[in-house]
Amino acid sequence: MLDIKPKHPQAPCIAVFGVGGCGCNTINQLSQSSLSDNVVLIAVNTDAQSLAVSACSSRLQIGTEVTKGLGAGADPQKGYAAAQESEEQLREHIQQADVIFITGGMGGGTGTGAVPFIASLAAELNKPLVAVVTTPFSFEGLQRNQLAKEGIDNLMQHASAVIVLPNDKLAKTLDKKITLVNAFFESNRILQDVLAGLTTIISQSGLINIDLNDFITVVSHRGRAAMGVARQAADEELQHTINKSLKNPLLEDIDLTSAKGAIVSVMATEQIELSQYHKIGEILQQALADKAVVIIGLTIVPELESELELMVIATGIGDKEANKEEKEAASGIGDTVASNTDERFGQSELLNLHDFLAEKSQNPQTTSYSSSEFDTPTITRRSPNRVFKRCLNDGAA
Ligand SMILES: Nc1nc2c(ncn2[C@@H]2O[C@H](COP(=O)(O)OP(=O)(O)OP(=O)(O)O)[C@@H](O)[C@H]2O)c(=O)[nH]1
């Protein structure tokens, strides 16, 4: 049974399901990250042996009758039937969470069959669910790739957002001599970062907070999602940093101009200027679809190593052609450029920051942070010894 006891009762409960071999490997690696204490990792598999060596404290063997604990033998229908057999336990786990992340490798039996089933339960229980899945290496053959495609199509019908990480794409960025085991490990590190980043974004209390409702607003656009992280190098133009965050080479080739929503988590030092914060919103509005909802959170980290770090999650990414038609219809012309960004950029967020800066200039003590309140300044963290710390307005701290 899922047991989430957040230290901060107001913090949303986040369940991360790792399903099948790939999913369980990923959350094993994720358990090495420092995650907020409201995040629970649940290993779900048909394969009893692989589950037995999982580092996760919550493990759920599904389909004991259907698979006899031996895996789904690359048959997604078996994976689906296994999840169906264990529907009650899965429901109990889902019910206790406020938001669900699920990860698995598409192309085999368990992940391809069970991930869409779990997503359908979450949809039925009205819980937001974001899936982060891989597609097979092309050397694994056409059959696996076809199964993966079908699995993703099924998943898209139920998940709030789906982030796809093609193993093939990853292979292109690795040394040709890398071993298969290491290639998987590297790929899992990306999955780990994506999941750690997603959970951090909702758990973290910043100066300008991104809460669960913001997250739900953005993921409710449904469809493909993408995520990118960037750190501003010394003297780098803000535009360039944002472009970097939008061009994560390990994610799918996707058309961000069709994204209908984005959540941006900004970490910056106290030196961040109002105009910089505003500019992030403007640049993103121009990069995404017209009327895209952009929610920007800000956390002040005095010890940040760079001037600024950004994590962007873009959602509701659709078909390029459909998007072009939509834009043309909306504007009455061919090439549309995002206009009137102020209207779509949350004024209340700007006011919050403005208040903060004004207050700071009048009363410097209100922003004197103790350095122990903050931790390593990167958005995603891998060190198991580092506890994620909250910032500024966390009343419960
Ligand atoms: N990135 C990454 N991909 C993996 C890993 N393990 C497997 N995969 C990919 O995920 C696909 C599905 O493999 P598994 O997750 O082992 O399969 P399963 O879902 O457990 O299904 P069955 O073994 O048939 O029960 C494979 O075809 C690989 O492309 C991993 O550790 N990392």
The ligand as an ORCA input file, in Angstrom:
! r2SCAN-3c Opt
* xyz 0 1
  N      16.471      3.614    -21.969
  C      16.236      2.368    -21.595
  N      15.475      1.608    -22.381
  C      15.248      0.336    -21.974
  C      15.773     -0.209    -20.776
  N      15.361     -1.487    -20.671
  C      14.597     -1.725    -21.757
  N      14.508     -0.610    -22.553
  C      13.692     -0.392    -23.755
  O      12.349     -0.689    -23.391
  C      11.803     -1.634    -24.283
  C      10.940     -2.579    -23.477
  O      11.786     -3.366    -22.661
  P      11.391     -3.776    -21.175
  O      11.035     -2.575    -20.408
  O      12.478     -4.625    -20.635
  O      10.113     -4.655    -21.465
  P       8.856     -4.856    -20.521
  O       7.964     -3.702    -20.650
  O       9.331     -5.233    -19.149
  O       8.133     -6.083    -21.218
  P       8.388     -7.653    -21.061
  O       9.856     -7.857    -20.825
  O       7.940     -8.188    -22.378
  O       7.543     -8.113    -19.935
  C      13.012     -2.280    -24.949
  O      12.660     -2.680    -26.257
  C      14.074     -1.226    -24.930
  O      14.003     -0.423    -26.080
  C      16.566      0.646    -19.959
  O      17.057      0.291    -18.885
  N      16.757      1.914    -20.427
*
